[in-house]
Amino acid sequence: QLQLEESGPGPVKPSETLSLTCTVSGGSITSSNHYWGWIRQTPGKGLEWIGNIHYSGSTYYNPSLRSRVTISVDTSKNQFSLKLSSVIAADTAVYFCARLIETGPGRGVTDPWGQGARVTVSS
Amino acid sequence: DIVMTQSPDSLAVSLGERATINCKSSQSVLYSSNNRNYLAWYQQKPGQPPKLLIYWASTRESGVPDRFSGSGSGTDFTLTISSLQAEDVAVYYCHQYYSTPITFGQGTRLEIK
C-alpha cells in the first residue's frame, strides 16, 4: 500500500525558505501516470494546491505561489521536495504531500495523502 | 481559476437520516470528449488528511461504504450519505481536477443532531 510521509526542519522565520521532503514507500515514484504534489491547509484559506511534479521533472505550480515555489524529485531516494521562499506568517499551514493519478497535464485524482506537516512561520 | 462553492457550510443530521452536501463550480468540469466530470469528494476527520470518497463525480473509491454516493454534472454536484453513522462526522470537501490550478471547496462540517 502506497504511503507518503512529510518531513522537515520545523519552524521557519519570516523571509526564510521553507523546505519539506516527502518520502514515498510501498510504490515507485517513477510511475509514468502519476504526479507528486503538495497541498497546504489553513483555517482561513482551506485547502490550497501548491504544485505537482512528474518523475521526469515536469512541474506545474499554482500561479499564486509560482514565483516562490520550487518542487524537485529525487528518484534514487523515492522522494520529492518542496521549497517555498520568502515566507510570511500567512504561509503558516499544514503541508500535505500526495500522489495524483494523472487525468490531464499537471492534474489528477489526489490520493493518497501524507499525514501532513505543520509548519509555523514566526520570528 | 475554477471556484468551488459548497453548501451548507455546516450541517447537523440525526443518526440514520440522510445527509446532502452540495458543490457548485464556477465553470463546467465536464470534459465533453469523454463525458466525464472531473470532480471528487473527500472526507477529513480531525488530525487526519483528506480521504478520497468519490471521483469522476459518482465513482465510489474502493472500500468506501455504499451509503456514500455522488451525483451531478457540469457545474452542480451532490454528495449524499443515505443513512448517517456516527463515524461519518467529518468535514467534506469537493475538488475539481478539470484544470490547473486544481481547487477545492471551502468544506462542509457534518455533525450529529
Interface residues (C-beta under 8 A of the other chain):
Chain A: G46 L47 E48 W49 Y60 N62 P63 S64 F96 A98 L100 T103 G104 P105 G106 R107 G108 V109 T110 D111 P112 W113 G114 Q115 G116
Chain B: Y38 A40 Q48 P49 P50 K51 L52 Y55 E61 Y93 H95 Y97 Y98 S99 T100 P101 I102 T103 F104 G105 Q106 G107
